[in-house]
Amino acid sequence: MRKDTQPPANLKTYNESISVSFKVSHWSQKWFTHFFLFLVVLGYSLLGASVFVAVERPHEEKVKLDFFRAKESVLQDLRWLSNNISKAEEDRWQLEATKRLIRYQDFLYQKFKDKGLEDDPREVWNFWNAVFYCGTIYTTIGYGHITPSTNTGKAVTIIYAIFGIPLFLILLADFGKMFTRAMKFLWAFVRRLYYTGSCRKVRHTAPVQEVMKGVQMVYDIARFQKKPGETNGHGHGAAADPEVAGAQLQELLTVPGVGPEPPTPAPSNFDIDDEFNLPISVAFVILVIYILVGATLYCMWEDWTFFEAFYFVFISMSTIGFGDYVPKHPMFMMGSIVYLVFGLALTSMCINVVQLKLSDSFRQASSKIGASFGLRLAAAAAEEEARTTPGQVELAEVHHATAKKASEENLDGLSMETQ
């Protein structure tokens, strides 16, 4: 009787669920850190905004009430002067009104100087402005258009910056590496598609290539050192030509894969190395395009010229933050925070690309210097050996005396035999 070899339906479903769970686990392990850091910074911003609103909003309302009372007092004084001073005493009315207006002006100046608040009906410490203020703290931009007025708010700002700035730097480094990998993947895809016409990935890990280059260099050095000691057909050492040695030295120092790539390689023999460093020019072009796109958006959002928008984006992404240009609408402020976070991550990506390029250049330079030093020592030893006369061996004075004595004894022995 033939047995059914098909797996049960429940076993197949179980295997599929295991496969899905494995994929989800792999995806979560790969992307969990990025999302987790982003959510932590987002939650930190919302928490900080809530704290600053709770601390600064009551004081702002009190100051605005003081402004309102001072304004009402001035209006009542002017009304009283108008009712109690006749038109014949116009000079007196003008003098009294001027005194009260100057007093009100001094009040406004003192409030603005001490508390940093203006007689503006709009709320300064609403929730979205507080979120934007938190963003200017941990990004270290610090526009300065919103500042705490109470000592409690200033103390909270210090504590918030102590924990927020390192947290944001961790997020910035993580996003910078993520953007670097994404741009390298995109650039590798474009290179493969352009040179080979195929999207198939050819894996050549950089460590293996470096090891092979090192092994080849060591082998060539050993071969180069062995050449001067080789004997010709007459049993004498071959003389080393300095020009030939120099040419061989230059040939050995030319490490395969380090020199410039051909401008137009043939698609048939071009091999893509996926473990490469993103070109610095490409990284900076991406950053400039990002800045130009942001400047265009701010031109549409705000009443700014393109140069003013470009100036604002550059000052913000360089974390200078003068505060002379700041988005006015709360939603534009939120968009600005998101835009600047990713912009700073792109800036971190450019710094990573430059750092990798410099470290790679230093590593190649140190390898070349070490190889050059070893080969020059070998060439010097070969030249020193070539100066020695073939077939002659220099002996010390003791060895010369011993040889002379042995020759005399041989001659005496021969003379005795002939007698």
C-alpha positions in Angstrom: 0.0 0.0 0.0 1.4 3.4 -1.1 1.9 5.8 1.7 1.0 9.5 1.3 4.2 11.5 1.5 2.5 14.9 1.5 3.0 16.9 4.7 -0.1 17.6 6.8 -1.8 20.9 6.3 -1.2 22.0 9.8 2.5 21.3 9.5 2.7 23.4 6.3 0.9 26.2 8.0 3.2 25.9 11.0 6.3 26.1 8.7 4.9 29.2 7.0 4.2 30.9 10.3 7.8 30.1 11.4 9.1 31.6 8.1 7.0 34.8 8.6 8.0 35.1 12.2 11.7 34.7 11.2 11.4 37.4 8.6 9.6 39.7 11.0 12.3 39.0 13.6 15.1 39.7 11.1 13.4 42.9 9.9 12.8 44.1 13.5 16.4 43.4 14.5 17.6 45.3 11.4 15.3 48.4 11.8 14.4 48.3 15.5 17.3 50.5 16.5 16.4 53.3 14.0 12.7 53.4 14.9 13.4 53.0 18.6 15.8 56.0 18.6 13.4 58.1 16.6 10.5 57.3 18.9 12.6 58.1 21.9 13.6 61.5 20.6 10.0 62.2 19.5 8.7 61.2 23.0 11.4 63.3 24.6 10.3 66.3 22.6 6.7 65.8 23.5 7.5 65.3 27.1 9.7 68.4 27.2 7.1 70.5 25.5 4.5 69.5 28.1 6.9 70.4 30.9 7.8 73.8 29.4 4.1 74.7 28.7 3.3 73.8 32.3 6.1 75.9 33.6 6.0 78.9 31.3 2.4 79.3 30.4 1.2 80.7 33.8 3.9 83.2 33.8 3.2 84.3 30.3 -0.5 84.8 31.1 0.4 86.9 34.1 2.7 89.1 32.1 0.1 89.6 29.4 -2.4 90.5 32.1 0.1 93.1 33.3 0.4 94.5 29.8 -3.4 94.7 29.5 -3.7 96.5 32.9 -0.9 99.0 32.0 -2.6 99.8 28.7 -6.0 100.3 30.3 -4.4 102.5 32.9 -2.9 104.7 30.2 -6.2 104.9 28.3 -8.1 105.9 31.5 -5.5 108.6 32.3 -5.9 110.0 28.8 -9.6 109.9 29.1 -9.5 111.7 32.4 -7.2 114.4 31.0 -9.5 114.9 28.1 -12.5 115.4 30.4 -10.9 117.6 33.1 -8.5 119.8 31.1 -10.1 122.4 28.8 -9.0 123.1 25.3 -7.5 126.4 26.5 -5.0 124.4 28.4 -3.9 122.3 25.5 -0.2 122.6 26.3 -0.9 121.2 29.8 -2.9 118.3 28.4 -0.1 117.5 25.9 2.5 117.5 28.7 0.5 115.2 31.0 -0.3 112.8 28.2 3.3 112.7 27.1 4.3 111.8 30.7 1.9 108.9 30.9 2.9 107.6 27.5 6.6 107.7 28.4 5.8 105.9 31.6 4.0 103.2 29.6 6.9 103.0 27.2 9.3 102.4 30.0 7.1 99.7 31.4 7.0 97.9 28.1 10.8 98.2 27.7 11.5 96.9 31.2 9.1 93.9 30.7 10.7 93.0 27.4 14.2 93.4 28.8 13.6 91.4 32.0 11.2 88.7 30.8 11.7 88.6 27.0 8.0 89.0 26.3 6.2 91.5 24.1 2.8 93.0 24.1 1.6 90.5 21.5 -1.9 88.8 21.7 -0.5 85.6 20.2 0.6 82.9 22.6 4.3 82.2 22.8 4.3 79.1 25.0 1.7 77.0 23.2 2.3 73.3 22.7 3.8 73.4 19.2 6.0 76.3 19.9 7.3 74.4 23.0 8.0 71.4 20.8 9.9 73.6 18.4 11.8 75.1 21.4 12.8 71.6 22.5 14.1 70.9 19.0 16.3 74.0 19.1 17.7 72.8 22.4 18.9 69.2 21.5 19.9 70.1 18.0 22.0 73.0 19.5 20.6 75.4 16.9 19.1 77.8 19.5 17.3 80.4 17.4 16.6 82.5 20.6 13.2 83.7 19.5 11.6 81.7 22.3 13.4 81.7 25.7 12.2 80.8 29.2 11.3 83.7 31.5 11.2 81.9 34.9 14.1 80.5 36.9 12.3 77.1 36.9 12.1 77.1 33.1 15.8 78.0 32.8 16.7 75.1 35.2 14.5 72.7 33.2 16.3 73.9 30.0 19.7 73.0 31.5 18.5 69.5 32.6 16.7 69.0 29.3 19.9 69.9 27.3 22.1 67.7 29.4 20.1 64.6 28.5 18.7 65.7 25.1 22.0 66.7 23.3 23.7 63.3 23.8 20.5 61.5 22.9 20.2 63.5 19.7 23.9 62.9 18.8 23.3 59.2 19.1 20.3 59.5 16.8 22.3 61.6 14.4 25.2 59.1 14.2 22.7 56.2 13.7 20.8 58.0 11.0 24.0 59.2 9.3 25.2 55.6 9.0 21.8 54.5 7.8 21.8 57.2 5.1 25.4 56.2 4.2 24.4 52.6 3.6 21.3 53.7 1.7 23.3 56.0 -0.6 26.0 53.4 -1.1 23.3 50.8 -2.1 21.7 53.3 -4.5 25.1 54.3 -6.0 26.2 50.6 -6.4 22.9 49.8 -8.1 23.4 52.7 -10.5 27.0 51.7 -11.2 26.1 48.0 -11.8 23.2 49.0 -14.1 25.4 51.5 -16.1 28.5 49.4 -16.5 27.1 45.8 -16.7 23.5 46.3 -17.7 22.5 44.0 -14.9 21.3 44.4 -11.4 22.9 41.2 -10.1 25.1 41.9 -7.1 28.7 40.6 -7.2 30.1 40.2 -3.8 33.7 40.9 -3.2 34.4 41.8 0.4 37.0 44.4 1.1 38.8 42.5 3.8 39.5 39.6 1.4 40.8 41.9 -1.2 43.1 43.7 1.3 44.4 40.3 2.5 45.1 39.2 -1.1 46.9 42.5 -1.9 49.0 42.0 1.3 49.9 38.4 0.4 50.8 39.4 -3.1 53.0 42.2 -1.9 54.8 40.0 0.6 55.4 37.4 -2.1 56.8 40.0 -4.5 59.1 41.4 -1.8 60.5 37.9 -1.1 61.0 37.3 -4.8 62.7 40.6 -5.2 65.0 40.0 -2.3 65.9 36.5 -3.7 66.9 37.8 -7.2 70.3 39.4 -6.2 71.4 36.2 -4.5 70.7 33.9 -7.5 73.9 32.5 -9.2 74.5 32.5 -12.9 75.9 29.6 -14.9 79.5 30.3 -13.7 78.6 30.1 -10.1 79.0 33.8 -9.5 76.4 36.2 -8.1 74.6 38.2 -10.7 75.3 41.9 -10.5 72.2 44.0 -9.7 71.5 46.9 -12.1 70.2 50.0 -10.1 68.0 51.0 -13.0 66.4 47.6 -13.2 66.0 47.5 -9.4 64.3 50.9 -9.5 61.9 49.7 -12.2 61.1 46.6 -10.3 60.6 48.6 -7.2 58.1 50.9 -8.9 56.3 47.9 -10.4 56.0 46.3 -7.0 54.7 49.5 -5.4 51.9 49.7 -7.9 49.3 47.8 -5.9 46.5 46.4 -8.1 43.2 48.1 -7.4 44.7 51.2 -5.8 45.3 53.2 -8.9 42.6 55.1 -10.8 39.9 53.1 -12.6 39.7 53.3 -16.4 37.2 56.0 -17.4 35.1 53.7 -19.7 35.6 50.0 -18.7 34.2 47.4 -21.0 30.9 45.9 -19.7 32.2 42.4 -20.5 35.1 42.5 -18.0 34.0 45.2 -15.6 33.5 43.8 -12.1 31.5 45.8 -9.6 32.9 45.9 -6.0 29.9 46.4 -3.7 32.2 47.0 -0.7 33.3 50.5 -1.7 33.3 54.0 -0.2 30.7 56.5 -1.5 32.4 59.3 -3.5 32.7 62.5 -1.5 31.4 64.5 -4.5 28.2 62.4 -4.7 27.6 62.9 -0.9 28.0 66.6 -1.1 25.8 66.9 -4.3 23.0 65.1 -2.4 23.4 67.5 0.5 23.3 70.5 -1.7 20.2 69.2 -3.5 18.6 68.7 -0.1 19.3 72.3 0.9 18.0 73.6 -2.4 14.8 71.6 -2.0 14.3 73.0 1.5 14.9 76.5 0.3 12.3 76.1 -2.3 9.8 74.8 0.3 10.4 77.7 2.6 9.9 80.1 -0.3 6.4 78.7 -0.6 5.7 78.5 3.1 7.1 81.9 4.2 7.2 85.4 2.7 10.9 85.0 1.9 13.0 85.3 -1.2 15.0 82.2 -2.4 18.2 83.6 -1.0 16.7 84.3 2.4 15.3 80.8 2.5 18.7 79.3 1.4 20.3 81.4 4.1 17.9 80.2 6.8 18.4 76.5 5.8 22.2 76.8 5.7 22.4 78.7 9.1 20.1 76.1 10.6 21.9 73.0 9.2 25.2 74.4 10.3 23.6 74.8 13.9 24.6 78.5 13.9 21.0 79.6 14.4 21.0 83.4 14.5 17.2 83.6 14.9 16.8 86.5 12.4 14.6 84.2 10.2 12.2 81.8 11.9 9.1 80.0 10.5 6.0 81.7 11.8 3.2 79.1 11.4 3.2 76.3 14.1 2.8 73.5 11.5 5.7 74.9 9.5 7.8 74.8 12.7 7.0 71.1 13.0 8.0 70.6 9.4 11.2 72.5 10.0 12.1 70.3 12.9 11.7 67.1 10.8 13.5 68.7 7.9 16.4 69.8 10.0 16.7 66.5 11.8 17.1 64.6 8.4 19.3 67.4 7.1 21.7 67.1 10.1 21.7 63.3 9.5 22.7 64.0 5.9 25.5 66.3 7.1 26.6 63.5 9.4 26.6 61.2 6.4 28.9 63.5 4.5 31.2 63.7 7.5 31.3 59.8 7.7 32.1 59.6 4.0 35.0 62.1 4.3 36.2 60.2 7.4 36.1 56.8 5.6 37.9 58.3 2.6 40.7 59.8 4.8 41.2 56.6 6.8 41.3 54.6 3.6 43.9 57.0 2.1 46.0 56.9 5.2 45.9 53.1 5.3 47.0 52.8 1.6 49.7 55.4 2.2 51.0 53.5 5.2 51.0 50.2 3.2 52.9 51.9 0.4 55.4 53.5 2.7 56.1 50.2 4.5 56.5 48.3 1.2 58.7 51.1 -0.2 60.9 51.0 2.9 61.3 47.2 2.8 62.1 47.2 -0.9 64.6 50.0 -0.7 66.4 48.0 2.1 66.4 45.0 -0.2 67.8 47.0 -3.1 70.5 48.5 -0.9 71.5 45.0 0.2 71.6 43.8 -3.4 73.8 46.7 -4.4 76.2 46.1 -1.5 76.4 42.4 -2.5 77.0 43.4 -6.1 80.1 45.5 -5.2 81.9 42.3 -3.9 84.2 40.8 -6.5 82.9 37.5 -7.8 84.9 34.4 -6.6 86.8 36.3 -3.9 86.0 36.0 -0.2 87.4 38.5 2.1 89.2 36.9 5.1 90.2 38.3 8.4 93.9 38.8 9.3 93.9 35.7 11.5 92.6 33.6 8.6 95.3 34.9 6.3 98.1 34.0 8.8 96.7 30.5 9.2 96.5 30.0 5.4 100.1 31.2 5.0 101.4 28.9 7.7 99.6 25.9 6.1 101.2 26.7 2.8 104.7 26.9 4.3 104.2 23.5 6.0 103.2 22.0 2.7 106.3 23.3 1.0 108.5 21.9 3.8 106.9 18.5 3.4 107.5 18.4 -0.3 111.2 19.4 0.1 111.7 16.6 2.6 110.2 14.0 0.2 112.4 15.1 -2.7 115.5 14.7 -0.5 
